[in-house]
Structures are given as C-alpha cells and as structure tokens.
Amino acid sequence: MASTLTLSYDRASDSLLIALCPPYADQEAEELGDGLLARFNPDTNAIEAIEIFGFSKRFQGDRPLPLPILADLHPAIAPPHETL
C-alpha cells in the first residue's frame, strides 16, 4: 500500500521532515551529508523519511536544494481527466 508524503517543519530545530510515515523507535537513520538525514525501514531498508536541518537558511537565496535520493512520485488520487 502506498503512503501519502507529508512535510512538517520544526521551527525550534529549523528542520523539515519529508516523510511517508512518522518516525518510530526501530527506524534506522543515516547522515547523507550537508545536514541531511535519511530514515530507513529496518526490515526493507527502504527510505521512509528525509530530514533537512538548517532548512530556513537554505532557502534565503534562489538556489534549489538538491537531495541525494531518487524519487518516483505519483499522485495519491487520479487527476480529474483520468480513471483508476
């Protein structure tokens, strides 16, 4: 079953969490470098979340923020002109 992608910003830590599920105790984490943290499912090793630290400072300029992951995004629901 596919999960809906959620974004949540924590002002106190200035971090953005992009997640398929809430963080949980058994979830593994790996630093990707440059203030990026990936959270993995311990059984499947699939990425379940990316956390971006220092988020507000990264968007003071006009440069995009590249993430070192590959994504295959699909709409959660079909657009009005398509059927499921």
N, C-alpha and C positions, 0 to 999 in steps of 0.2 A: 504494500500500500504506500503510495507517495505521500509525502508530508508537505505541508504548507511552509514556505520560507517566512520567518519572522525576523524583524530587525528591532533591537532595543538598545537605547542609548543610556549609559550611566554617567550622569554629569559629574559625580564625585570622583570617579576614576578616569573620566574623559575617554570612555571606551564604547565602541559599537560592537554589539554581538549580532551576527548574522547566523541564524540557527534553524535547523529542521526540527529540533526538539529542545526542551530546557536542559541545561547542564545537570548531570547526575554524578553520584559518588564514584561509580566504576568507570566513568568515561575517561579515556586517556587523552593527554594533551602533549603537543609538540610545538616548540618555538620554531616558526618559519623564518625568523629574522626580521629586523626592522620593525619591531613592535607588533608582529602578527603571530597569533596563536591559533593552531588548529586543534579541534577537539574530535576524537575518534571513537567509534563504537568498538569496545574491547573484543567483541566476537567476530565482527566482519571487517574491521579496520577501515570502514567507510567514514569519510569526513561527515560529521553531524553539525559542526559549527565552526565559524571563523570569528575570532575576536581581534579587533583593531584597537590598539592602545594609542593614546595621543591623537584621537580622531579629529577633534576640532582644529588642531594646529595643521593637520594635513590638508585641510580644505580652506585655508586662508588665501591660497593662491588659485591659479586657474589650471593647475596640473591635475590630470586624472590620477587615481590611486590604483596601480596595478596589483592584483592579488596573484600569488604564485600557485594557482589551482586551475583546473579545467572544470567548466560547468556545462551542464546540459539542461537548460531551463525550458519548461513547458508551462503553459497556462494551467492554473488549477481548475478552471472551467473552460469549456469551449467558447470561442468568440461567437457572437450572435449569428454570424453567417455560416457557422459550421455545426455539424451534429456529432454527438459522441458515438 
